[in-house]
Amino acid sequence: MTVWDDVVGQESAVAALQSAVANPTAMTHAWLITGPPGSGRSVAARAFAAALQCPQGGCGVCQACTTTMAGTHPDVTLLATEKVVITIDEVRDLIMTASRSPSGGRWRVIVIEDADRMAERTTNVLLKTIEEPPPHTVWVLCAPSVQDVLPTIRSRCRAVVLRVPPPQAVADLLVRRDGADPAVALNAARAAQSHVGLAKRLARDAGARERRSAVLSVARRIRGVGDAVLAAGELVDVAKAEAVSATQERDAAEKAELLRGLGVADGETLPPRLRSQLKQLEDDQKRRATRHQRDVLDRAMVDLLSLYRDVLVVQLGAEVDLVNAELAETVRSLAADSTPEQTVRRMDSIGVARTRLGGNVAPLLALEAMTIALRPQG
Ligand SMILES: [Zn+2]
């Protein structure tokens, strides 16, 4: 067992990080780990931090390894934010931390999990310290792609690129680490298109599998414009409900914490001069819920896209595995009822809807146009 065990299907990235750990001349003070969502950026960053702290280069069992992996190593700071943006104050705190020598570890490691969520002004604060950090400080930034970070940051970091891991590698991890059933794990890994976190949820949570198949059933259910409009509404409602359930608890906890911090007792009315602070928090929370809802919708669209991709695979007789192997029958019947050209047009309409959602078009509008395009064409 080593700290790299959970970094699945990333042999070349792991080799680059391992060689930096083993060989001081291959070491550098700023790293940028990029990879598509679910490829394990933060897992890789954490493993790298552990390997840097570990006297054996990442044995996975010593105290340096286990505390780093658990997020409690005193010389490893992780900034993982659920917020839309990383604030300039958060970055200033990190810079303060980065300026201190390690307390007992070999390095002081600072990991920013979503470096793409920094505004330009915030990034500029970070530049100098990344360029000339104290001798035992290492910055590890993570982002979906190098294009998501400003060129000024990019050029100062060594890049490590993660790929989409093969489904079998993801399935093996779910079986080994989480004790998932091998067949369920492989279906989940394929359905999640190798997004490790999603695959884990699909393998573990029957409700998540049901929600996914509800989304996919849209493809079969739409017969006309009326069904299409209804289906779009359903998709939006499901996303809203999921966003609420995912954020409600945390919203309440944050509010309680803020009020405590402001010295306001439970149930007491907030003095007018403190109301703007609460308002700010509520605005942040609203933005977060909106973003989460869009993420859920986007995921639903990626799922739908995977179904039509399977349809196209069957129509073209390509010799590749279906993403939705468990829906082979639906895939075949959709393939028989349409032409490859129609399938491609449908996939395009899903792509257009994703772009519109990303561009802040009202979700219902974007989805209606899409579901209407998905209906059977005579
Ligand atoms: Zn160790």
Boltz pocket constraint, residues with backbone or C-beta under 6 A from the ligand:
constraints:
  - pocket:
      binder: B
      contacts: [[A, 50], [A, 54], [A, 55], [A, 56], [A, 57], [A, 58], [A, 59], [A, 60], [A, 61], [A, 62], [A, 63], [A, 64], [A, 65], [A, 66]]
      max_distance: 6.0
